Amino acid sequence: MFPAAIKNGRRLSSPNFSAVVSTEARGYAVVVPKKVARLSVTRHRIKRRVLSALRTLSLPPALIIFPKASASSVSYEDTQAELKRLLS
């Protein structure tokens, strides 16, 4: 499912996030690798913040979000606004 989305999807980027949008797959995911945040607590905090912001937006059929290292220092309101701009 997600390998097809990554291979054939449209890539978008902003200062704190990269995204892959596809119409071939279904679902959404937030991927925070150890390279972005070494501690699992920090990775999960970023993931929860992004997922919470995504719930307020209308989403495409398939979406994969890759936060960058700078995303850990961004507030929730700024995260929500940036994701809205990224996906519109």
Contacts in CASP RR format, 6 or more apart in sequence:
PFRMAT RR
TARGET T0000
AUTHOR 0000-0000-0000
METHOD contacts of the structure
MODEL  1
MFPAAIKNGRRLSSPNFSAVVSTEARGYAVVVPKKVARLSVTRHRIKRRV
LSALRTLSLPPALIIFPKASASSVSYEDTQAELKRLLS
1 25 0 8 1.000
1 26 0 8 1.000
1 27 0 8 1.000
1 62 0 8 1.000
2 25 0 8 1.000
2 29 0 8 1.000
2 62 0 8 1.000
2 64 0 8 1.000
4 22 0 8 1.000
4 24 0 8 1.000
4 25 0 8 1.000
5 20 0 8 1.000
5 22 0 8 1.000
5 24 0 8 1.000
5 25 0 8 1.000
5 62 0 8 1.000
5 64 0 8 1.000
6 20 0 8 1.000
6 22 0 8 1.000
6 64 0 8 1.000
8 22 0 8 1.000
8 24 0 8 1.000
9 20 0 8 1.000
9 21 0 8 1.000
9 22 0 8 1.000
9 24 0 8 1.000
9 62 0 8 1.000
10 20 0 8 1.000
10 21 0 8 1.000
10 22 0 8 1.000
11 18 0 8 1.000
11 19 0 8 1.000
11 20 0 8 1.000
12 18 0 8 1.000
12 19 0 8 1.000
12 20 0 8 1.000
12 21 0 8 1.000
12 86 0 8 1.000
12 87 0 8 1.000
13 19 0 8 1.000
13 86 0 8 1.000
14 82 0 8 1.000
14 85 0 8 1.000
14 86 0 8 1.000
15 68 0 8 1.000
15 70 0 8 1.000
15 82 0 8 1.000
16 67 0 8 1.000
16 68 0 8 1.000
16 70 0 8 1.000
16 71 0 8 1.000
16 74 0 8 1.000
16 79 0 8 1.000
16 82 0 8 1.000
17 50 0 8 1.000
17 65 0 8 1.000
17 66 0 8 1.000
17 67 0 8 1.000
17 68 0 8 1.000
17 71 0 8 1.000
17 82 0 8 1.000
17 83 0 8 1.000
17 86 0 8 1.000
18 65 0 8 1.000
18 66 0 8 1.000
18 68 0 8 1.000
19 63 0 8 1.000
19 64 0 8 1.000
19 65 0 8 1.000
19 66 0 8 1.000
19 86 0 8 1.000
19 87 0 8 1.000
20 63 0 8 1.000
20 64 0 8 1.000
20 66 0 8 1.000
21 60 0 8 1.000
21 62 0 8 1.000
21 63 0 8 1.000
21 87 0 8 1.000
22 60 0 8 1.000
22 61 0 8 1.000
22 62 0 8 1.000
22 63 0 8 1.000
23 60 0 8 1.000
23 61 0 8 1.000
23 62 0 8 1.000
24 62 0 8 1.000
25 61 0 8 1.000
25 62 0 8 1.000
26 61 0 8 1.000
26 62 0 8 1.000
27 61 0 8 1.000
27 62 0 8 1.000
27 63 0 8 1.000
28 54 0 8 1.000
28 59 0 8 1.000
28 62 0 8 1.000
28 63 0 8 1.000
28 64 0 8 1.000
28 65 0 8 1.000
29 63 0 8 1.000
29 64 0 8 1.000
29 65 0 8 1.000
30 46 0 8 1.000
30 47 0 8 1.000
30 50 0 8 1.000
30 51 0 8 1.000
30 54 0 8 1.000
30 64 0 8 1.000
30 65 0 8 1.000
30 67 0 8 1.000
31 64 0 8 1.000
31 65 0 8 1.000
31 66 0 8 1.000
32 43 0 8 1.000
32 44 0 8 1.000
32 46 0 8 1.000
32 47 0 8 1.000
32 66 0 8 1.000
32 67 0 8 1.000
34 43 0 8 1.000
35 69 0 8 1.000
36 43 0 8 1.000
36 46 0 8 1.000
36 67 0 8 1.000
36 68 0 8 1.000
36 69 0 8 1.000
36 71 0 8 1.000
36 72 0 8 1.000
37 43 0 8 1.000
37 46 0 8 1.000
37 69 0 8 1.000
37 72 0 8 1.000
42 72 0 8 1.000
45 72 0 8 1.000
46 67 0 8 1.000
46 71 0 8 1.000
46 72 0 8 1.000
47 67 0 8 1.000
49 76 0 8 1.000
49 79 0 8 1.000
50 65 0 8 1.000
50 67 0 8 1.000
50 71 0 8 1.000
50 79 0 8 1.000
50 83 0 8 1.000
52 76 0 8 1.000
53 76 0 8 1.000
53 79 0 8 1.000
53 80 0 8 1.000
53 83 0 8 1.000
54 63 0 8 1.000
54 65 0 8 1.000
54 83 0 8 1.000
56 80 0 8 1.000
57 80 0 8 1.000
57 83 0 8 1.000
57 84 0 8 1.000
57 87 0 8 1.000
59 87 0 8 1.000
60 87 0 8 1.000
63 87 0 8 1.000
65 83 0 8 1.000
71 79 0 8 1.000
74 82 0 8 1.000
END
